[in-house]
C-alpha cells in the first residue's frame, strides 16, 4: 500500500512538474513575442477605428441625415435614397467612365509590364538592367499629389513642355487636361507610366522560375531573342498573366481617386468623372450625405460581387487559393 502511495505521489509530482514547465514555456513564448504583438496593436487599432468603427455611418443611407441632429435624431426614410440615386443625372456617366478608365489602365499596365519584363530579362548586361529597373520603379513611390502637380506643369497648353515641343514640330497644341476626349487617355497613359515598372516585379519573378534549358534548346534550334520571348517566355508566365488579370477584376470600380481628383476639372466631368469623385462631390461638396452613402454602398456591393467572381475564376483557371 505504501508503495502504491509513493507511485501515485511520484506521478502527481511528475504531472505537476510538466504543468509547471508548460506554463513557463507558454510565458516564455508570450514574452518573446511581446515585441511583435506591440508592433501589431497600433495597426489593429487603426483598422478597428477607421475600417470597422466607421461602418456605423452606413446608417445614413437609410436616413435623411442632418449633421446637427446626428445619427439618432435624423429621420429614417428607408430605401428612399436608393430610389433617388437611380435618378441622379451624372451617375450613368460616372459608372461608364469608371469601367472604361479602370479597364484600360489594367490592360495597358499589364501589357507594358509584360513587354518590359521580357525585354529586360533578355538583357545580358546586368548592371544596366538593374539601373533600368530602378528608374522605372521610382514613379510608383511618388504620390499623385506631387506627380499631379508635375503633370499639370508639363501638360499646360501655354507653358507646358509637351505643347512647346509639339509647336517646335509644327503640330497643334493639345489640351490634355481640358479636352473631354483627350482627358481619359491622359489618365490611362499617366497611370500606366507610373505603375507598370512596379508591376514588372511579379513577372520578373515568374520568368526567373522558367527552366533555363528551354532557352538553350530554343537557341540551338535557331530561335532568336524575339522568338524565345514568344515561344518560351510568354507561355512560361501565361498562368501568372491570367491570375493577375483575373484578380484585377475586383478593382474595376476603383479607377484611382487621387489621380482623377488631382487632374480633373468641370470641363472634363463628362468623360473623366468616376464613381469615387462623384461620391466625393455629392457628399462633401454638395452636403448630400445620405445620397452619397447610398451610392457608396451600391459600389461596395458590386465590387464584392466582382471580387468574389474574380477569385472563383482564379481558382478554376489558375488554381489560385487564398487558404
For each residue, the residues with C-beta under 8 A, 3 or more apart:
1: 4 5
2: 5 6
3: 6 7
4: 1 7 8
5: 1 2 8 9
6: 2 3 9 10
7: 3 4 10 11
8: 4 5 11 12
9: 5 6 12 13
10: 6 7 13 14
11: 7 8 14 15
12: 8 9 15 16
13: 9 10 16 17
14: 10 11 17 18
15: 11 12 18 19
16: 12 13 19 20
17: 13 14 20 21
18: 14 15 21 22
19: 15 16 22 23
20: 16 17 23 24
21: 17 18 24 25
22: 18 19 25 26
23: 19 20 26 27
24: 20 21 27 28
25: 21 22 28 29
26: 22 23 29 30
27: 23 24 30 31
28: 24 25 31 32
29: 25 26 32 33
30: 26 27 33 34
31: 27 28 34
32: 28 29
33: 29 30 36 37
34: 30 31 37 38
35: 38 39
36: 33 39 40
37: 33 34 40 41
38: 34 35 41
39: 35 36 42 43
40: 36 37 43 44
41: 37 38 44 45
42: 39 45 46
43: 39 40 46 47
44: 40 41 47 48
45: 41 42 48 49
46: 42 43 49 50
47: 43 44 50 51 52
48: 44 45 51 52 53
49: 45 46 52 53 54
50: 46 47 53 54
51: 47 48 54 55
52: 47 48 49 55
53: 48 49 50 56
54: 49 50 51 57
55: 51 52 58
56: 53 59 71
57: 54 60 71 293
58: 55 61 293 297
59: 56 62 63 71
60: 57 63 65 71 74 289 290 293
61: 58 81 82 290 293 294 296 297
62: 59 76 77 78 79 81 290
63: 59 60 71 74 75 76 77 290
64: 74 75 76 77 80 290
65: 60 69 71 74 289 290 293
66: 69 73 74
67: 70 289
68: 73
69: 65 66 72 73 74
70: 67 73 74
71: 56 57 59 60 63 65 74
72: 69
73: 66 68 69 70
74: 60 63 64 65 66 69 70 71
75: 63 64
76: 62 63 64
77: 62 63 64 80 81 290
78: 62
79: 62 82 83
80: 64 77 83 84
81: 61 62 77 84 85 290 291 293 294
82: 61 79 85 86 294 298
83: 79 80 86 87
84: 80 81 87 88 291 294
85: 81 82 88 91 291 294 295 298
86: 82 83 91
87: 83 84
88: 84 85 91 282 291 295
89:
90: 93 94 269 273 278
91: 85 86 88 94 95 278 295
92: 95 96
93: 90 96 97 269 270 271 273
94: 90 91 97 98 273 274 275 277 278
95: 91 92 98 99 275
96: 92 93 99 100
97: 93 94 100 101 184 255 271 272 273 274
98: 94 95 101 102 252 253 255 274 275 276
99: 95 96 102 103 252 253
100: 96 97 103 104 184
101: 97 98 104 105 184 187 188 255 256 260 272 274
102: 98 99 105 106 251 252 253 254 255 256 274
103: 99 100 106 107 252
104: 100 101 107 108 184 188
105: 101 102 108 109 187 188 191 192 255 256
106: 102 103 109 110 245 248 251 252
107: 103 104 110 111
108: 104 105 111 112 188 189 192 196
109: 105 106 112 113 191 192 195 196 199
110: 106 107 113 114 199 241 244 245 248
111: 107 108 114 115
112: 108 109 115 116 192 196
113: 109 110 116 117 196 197 199 200 202 203
114: 110 111 117 118 203 234 237 241
115: 111 112 118 119
116: 112 113 119 120 136 196 197 200
117: 113 114 120 121 200 203 204 207
118: 114 115 121 122 203 207 229 233 234
119: 115 116 122 123 229
120: 116 117 123 129 132 133 200 204
121: 117 118 204 207 233
122: 118 119 225 228 229
123: 119 120 126 128 129
124:
125: 128 129
126: 123 129 130
127: 130 131
128: 123 125 131 132
129: 120 123 125 126 132 133
130: 126 127 133 134
131: 127 128 134 135
132: 120 128 129 135 136
133: 120 129 130 136 137 197 200 204
134: 130 131 137 138
135: 131 132 138 197
136: 116 132 133 139 196 197 200
137: 133 134 140 141 197 198
138: 134 135 141 142 197
139: 136 142 147 193 194 195 197
140: 137 194 195 197 198
141: 137 138
142: 138 139 146 147 194
143: 146 147 258
144: 147 148 256 258 259 262
145: 148 149 258 262
146: 142 143 149 150
147: 139 142 143 144 150 151 190 194 262
148: 144 145 151 152 258 259 262 263
149: 145 146 152 153 262
150: 146 147 153 154
151: 147 148 154 155 177 190 263
152: 148 149 155 156 177 263
153: 149 150 156 159 160 161
154: 150 151 160 161 162
155: 151 152 160 162 163 176 177 186
156: 152 153 159 160 163
157: 160 163 173 174 175 178
158: 163
159: 153 156 164
160: 153 154 155 156 157 163 164 176
161: 153 154 164 165
162: 154 155 165 166 174 176
163: 155 156 157 158 160 166 167 173 174
164: 159 160 161 167 168
165: 161 162 168 169
166: 162 163 169 171 172 173 174
167: 163 164 170 171 173
168: 164 165
169: 165 166
170: 167
171: 166 167
172: 166
173: 157 163 166 167
174: 157 162 163 166 179 182
175: 157 178 179 182
176: 155 160 162 179 182 183 186
177: 151 152 155 183 186 263 264 265 268
178: 157 175 183 265 267 268
179: 174 175 176 182 183 268
180: 183 267 268 270 271 272
181: 184 271
182: 174 175 176 179 185 186
183: 176 177 178 179 180 186 187 263 264 268 271 272
184: 97 100 101 104 181 187 188 271 272
185: 182 188 189
186: 155 176 177 182 183 189 190 263
187: 101 105 183 184 190 191 255 256 259 260 263 272
188: 101 104 105 108 184 185 191 192
189: 108 185 186 192 193
190: 147 151 186 187 193 194 259 263
191: 105 109 187 188 194 195 256 259
192: 105 108 109 112 188 189 195 196
193: 139 189 190 196
194: 139 140 142 147 190 191
195: 109 139 140 191 192 198 199
196: 108 109 112 113 116 136 192 193 199 200
197: 113 116 133 135 136 137 138 139 140 200
198: 137 140 195 201
199: 109 110 113 195 196 202 203 244
200: 113 116 117 120 133 136 196 197 203 204
201: 198 204 205
202: 113 199 205 206 240 244
203: 113 114 117 118 199 200 206 207 237 240 241
204: 117 120 121 133 200 201 207 208
205: 201 202 208 209
206: 202 203 209 210 236 237 240
207: 117 118 121 203 204 210 233 236 237
208: 204 205
209: 205 206 236
210: 206 207 214 215 232 233 236 237
211: 214
212: 215 216
213: 216 217
214: 210 211 217 218 232 236
215: 210 212 218 219 228 232
216: 212 213 219 220
217: 213 214 220 221
218: 214 215 221 223 227 228 231 232
219: 215 216 222 223 228
220: 216 217
221: 217 218
222: 219
223: 218 219 227 228 231 232
224: 227 228
225: 122 228 229
226: 229 230
227: 218 223 224 230 231
228: 122 215 218 219 223 224 225 231 232 233
229: 118 119 122 225 226 232 233 234
230: 226 227 233 234
231: 218 223 227 228 234 235
232: 210 214 215 218 223 228 229 235 236
233: 118 121 207 210 228 229 230 236 237
234: 114 118 229 230 231 237 238
235: 231 232 238
236: 206 207 209 210 214 232 233
237: 114 203 206 207 210 233 234 240 241
238: 234 235 241 242
239: 242 243 318
240: 202 203 206 237 243 244
241: 110 114 203 237 238 244 245
242: 238 239 245 246 314 317 318
243: 239 240 246 247 314 318 320
244: 110 199 202 240 241 247 248
245: 106 110 241 242 248 249
246: 242 243 249 310 313 314 317 318 320
247: 243 244 250 310 311 314 320
248: 106 110 244 245 251 252 310
249: 245 246 252 306 307 309 310 313
250: 247 303 306 307 310 311
251: 102 106 248 254 303
252: 98 99 102 103 106 248 249 303 306
253: 98 99 102 275 299 302 303 306
254: 102 251 257 276 303
255: 97 98 101 102 105 187 260 274 275 276
256: 101 102 105 144 187 191 259 260 274 276
257: 254 260 261 274 276 277 280
258: 143 144 145 148 261 262
259: 144 148 187 190 191 256 262 263
260: 101 187 255 256 257 263 264 272 273 274 276 277
261: 257 258 264 276 277 280
262: 144 145 147 148 149 258 259
263: 148 151 152 177 183 186 187 190 259 260 272
264: 177 183 260 261 268 269 272 273 277
265: 177 178 268 269
266: 269
267: 178 180
268: 177 178 179 180 183 264 265 271 272 273
269: 90 93 264 265 266 272 273
270: 93 180 273
271: 93 97 180 181 183 184 268
272: 97 101 180 183 184 187 260 263 264 268 269
273: 90 93 94 97 260 264 268 269 270 277 278
274: 94 97 98 101 102 255 256 257 260 277 278
275: 94 95 98 253 255 278 279 295 299
276: 98 254 255 256 257 260 261 279 280
277: 94 257 260 261 264 273 274 280 281
278: 90 91 94 273 274 275 281 282 295
279: 275 276 282 283 292 295 296 299
280: 257 261 276 277 283 284 285 292
281: 277 278 284 285 286
282: 88 278 279 285 286 288 291 292 295
283: 279 280 286 287 288 289 291 292 293
284: 280 281 287 292
285: 280 281 282
286: 281 282 283
287: 283 284
288: 282 283 291 292
289: 60 65 67 283 292 293
290: 60 61 62 63 64 65 77 81 293 294
291: 81 84 85 88 282 283 288 294 295
292: 279 280 282 283 284 288 289 295 296
293: 57 58 60 61 65 81 283 289 290 296 297
294: 61 81 82 84 85 290 291 297 298
295: 85 88 91 275 278 279 282 291 292 298 299
296: 61 279 292 293 299 300
297: 58 61 293 294 300 301
298: 82 85 294 295 301 302
299: 253 275 279 295 296 302 303
300: 296 297 303 304
301: 297 298 304 305
302: 253 298 299 305 306
303: 250 251 252 253 254 299 300 306 307
304: 300 301 307 308
305: 301 302 308 309
306: 249 250 252 253 302 303 309 310
307: 249 250 303 304 310 311
308: 304 305 311 312
309: 249 305 306 312 313
310: 246 247 248 249 250 306 307 313 314
311: 247 250 307 308 314 315 320 322
312: 308 309 315 316
313: 246 249 309 310 316 317
314: 242 243 246 247 310 311 317 318 320
315: 311 312 318 319 320 321
316: 312 313
317: 242 246 313 314
318: 239 242 243 246 314 315
319: 315
320: 243 246 247 311 314 315
321: 315
322: 311
323:
